[in-house]
């Protein structure tokens, strides 16, 4: 499980680097105003990603893994999720004008068209996620990882071409085309296999009932991740939303490993529970929490300590340094919340994460309206970070892992901060990236050796 999680983490990390390049390309192609408009409607893309990656794909993978444990999976019931995708598209199409009127006058009605095209992506994103769920449920992480890479590279290439020709409309349309390409890649091996498959409606209803709290949880995740930039767009201009739109994907590097590990952990715990292997369930969960904490922490510490240099190198700006520092720890708490919530979902208790995150989504909305008018981007980061911290504490107190990780690893941030305070931004971007990349790699190698992370992979 850990080797597959590491492989998936590496691919996801490459995809996140490509997402960085995508942001840079889009800002160059669209300009500050165009990218600011796109940043405000990108929450819809993240809605699709969250519902599909965090709700539909896990629900499918859980049930497919159980079917694989009992015998070969041969059924079409996962595709019932397509109807949910169609309903979300219809709802989004109707509310698009209302969403545009919520924003400041700096945006106007020009975003209604791209917003509706963005909602058109939902059914195609659902289809793609159904296939990735089937692959993860059958423990075929490599195929699913390749498909995610194909979607990301297709998005980068198509956005560059269509963005120059059709501006924001072309970029949004390229997102939809990328999902179609990724779905075709995953569908091709199943063309012959799906002949003769049936439709077990009873199993499908069971899957949909299970998915309801998971879907609510994913919507709460979208709320916490995206309400900040939407409220920012209500009180400020495209300049602020453009900058904050660059900061948020940087901070989301932190939970990459925990998300990859959770993708494999959920079906693993589900299959163990189906065979009543209770001791193995507890051992697997506690070890996964320890590994997830140990691996995610250094990335949060590095981004916190080197926020100014990261923004200078990647985006030639240090205006949002404080926001990135706040979000780096917020995303660390989110990564731990996500690992614990996925474990509960795999054990058949999805209502607990739903209740926790729904309460925190309400908290986040309140904090955004309270903090953003006075503190701009920092207020947005504080609202999101605080909400994720509360979510982690609540679910941690509920599940109470028996094996606590090495919390003292947090102290390793001290030499990083001292180094950054002494040297700072080195003036030239290439010199800065070379020096801080070298320091970061040395730190990671020392951290990995001290915590014996490679031993976990060798002795899995």
Steps between C-alpha positions, in 0.01 A plus 500: 500500500779747588694431180187564293426811706854626441468436129168684493653781708786542253259519206274740689801715585593516133141595423517777760818632340314500170218684675754764606607533137134521400446793739808676365395439139142613563615819669727574203231416242203668671672786680425607856136590429421182307677277751322680786165422334604138448619469861152592624325233292768234558311399817259326263786293360604422855138404575525246220840376617385471860169328429665258261833438674382520861147358471417305187835330447530384866138378503559300182837366616355386835222295341717368218767388750232312696376335181855405409545342846189287450565430131567677168335839453271500195221758534390839368354640824785755554377688191181600682705796622467655153148615590641697794744671264215602268298644791798705623551639148133602473508667842824684422372619161201663668685671787789640292347849459434522875862405571623775266283762672652403840847619392627856490443723195858431391385163362167568329275258308779384267574202726149348458591325173828345621330405827231304315761323290681413823184335634473308173823330607325329792349198316831435323691531827260252659558245222876538538472454876286187466775336299775610742290359786477164320876493447576596862250243626687233304831629642620618157645830618746530212231517231301757698815707560579500128149625426541789745827591331331491158223732621749749644728509193198526268369792707835679481535459124138574409480801735800658334358453149136584570583776750681702235213457254192526723626650829321380818232311303768296321683415822183374666409291195848343506432368852199308372693358203772375736247298701367346181851397393573348842170308499573355156840378623340317794208368297703338222611190701139443608332508157507122460483417872171684552310288250246296690522704819174539691355772722447405862259771612503380862879537512470833322251633757733383777788690338292816456379489862859466617610786272249757632697594816823477300354741241394738776852479643651579159270802460613619844862461382424712194338761723801522730748509211313740272278733700809703595583605144133558413450731802833662413356570155197666659705755695811539283610506136648255250848595628440341840321195360781452248767498775299277732432268207876442482547444873235233559635231262846551649372420850312197371828322435499414871216241505611329177642191671213460747251518214695237305524278808128544575415395145656159567408483870123534456448189284763313707310561826172426327621159378648418844172592667310279253707202619463599871878540544458744790855484636645556154264796453630666817864429417462629143323819610747593775800443278344702218434795734859491622643483149265769367593741779873433467509550122266801476665706776832590329320639194293728723812613685693569178217703345453697824870578540570579133166661400658828393761329282245259344273787393795703372633213288165370372304822454752785536296642789518485881177689572313192627778353720300517823199338334711208378655450844157484662365261237802268523402392851132509416564249222704281736204472736280431200730218387465335842125556502474346154692188604280446807176570314592260217566232760153549648347489152681174428364356825143589398460810720482789252253706706762602755725687250186647344383653830848624593574669170148640458535682833845624399369621163245716682780626724714580195224702332452706815874558539538604135236772531648603834870511404528567126355856493774619740790264428459416128706194397633440851143493628410241237796284600421533871138395442598191301789401727293538818215293359733216402663502844161468669402217261816306584459545876137386491560184299822420690314515832234270354725230358796531748783313320685271740841569347603865508764619250825679583361845572846628594582499126337845497819633660689435176350824371743699718811463277286569192370828642848604617642432152220695330529796738876523444506464119149598382428563132832495315405751231536277195222244452733227370744541790211500747347181362839322487592585861161434657440186296834361619420587862154350469632173355767471772233557764267240346776238473603554864136491611427179306808329640427605859138380484574179309246572229681290238485203737120511486513452123767228510324292765139546388 
